[in-house]
Amino acid sequence: MSSSPRNISVTLLGKEYVVACPPEAEAELLKAAAYLDKKMQDIRAGGRIIGAEKVAVMAALNITYELQASQAAERQVVNSRLDHLSLLLEKTLSE
């Protein structure tokens, strides 16, 4: 059963944000915020993008790309495993 949300403070590019979060998700939220802050810091340190909003958009695009690439790789592994299991099943049924 989920508890009522608590206000959690996270810092992104030196600015504090308060986010409502269920207590059981707090650790993951803090981990996600730290990851996002690192991505934003890296983009800003590159010096080619100016402005927190543009940095945030680029970080979001980069993280979305990472997520999609990870999901595609995972799908490929699952499909390969399913193909292998299908072959084993066909072999077993034909015997």
N, C-alpha and C positions, 0 to 999 in steps of 0.2 A: 504494500500500500504506500503510495507516494505522500510525503509530508508536504506541508505548505511551503511555498518558495521563500527563500531568504534573499536579502540583498547582498551581493558579492561585488567587491571592488576589484576591477582589473585595470591595468595600465597599458596603453598602446601609444607608442611614440611619445612617451612622457606625459600623456594626458590620462586622467583617471575617468573611468566609466563605471557606473553602478548598474549591475545586471541582476534581474530576478532569476533565481536558480533553485531547484529543489536540492535539499541537502545531499541526497545520494548522488547527484550529478556534479557537485562542487569541484571535486578533484579533476574530473574530465574538463570542466569549463576552464579551470585555471591552466590546465595543460594546453588546451586549445588557444587560450589567450596568449600564453607564452610563445607558442608556435607562430601565431599571427604577428605578434610584436616583433619576433626575430625576423620574419619575412619582410615586414614593413621597414625595420631598421636596415636590413640588407639593401632593399630597394632605394631607400633614401641615401644610404652611404654611397651608392653607385653614382649619385650626383646628377643623373640625367632627368630625373622626375622631381618636380618641385610642387609642394602643396600636399597637405595631409590627405585630402580627398583623393587626389590622383594616385598617391602612394597606396592608399587603401584599395582602390579599384585594381591597381596592378597586382597587389598582393592577392586579392580575391581571384583574379584571373589565373595567376600562377598556381594557387592552391587548388582551384577547380581543375586545371590541367593535370596536376599531380594526381588528384582523385580519379579523374577519368582514365588516366594511363594505368593506375593501379587496378581499377575495376576491369579494364580490358585485359590486363595480364592475368588477373584472377579468373576471368571468364575463359581465357585460353587454357589455363591449367585445368579448370573444371571440365571443359569440353574434351580435352585430351584424356582425362581420367575416365569420363563417360564413354568415349570411343573405345578405350582399352577394356572397360568392363563389358561393353556391348560385344566386343570380339570374344571375350572369355565366355560370355553367356551363349553366344551362337555356337562356339566350339563345344561347350558342354552339352547343349541341346542336340547337336548333331551326332553326338557319340552314343 
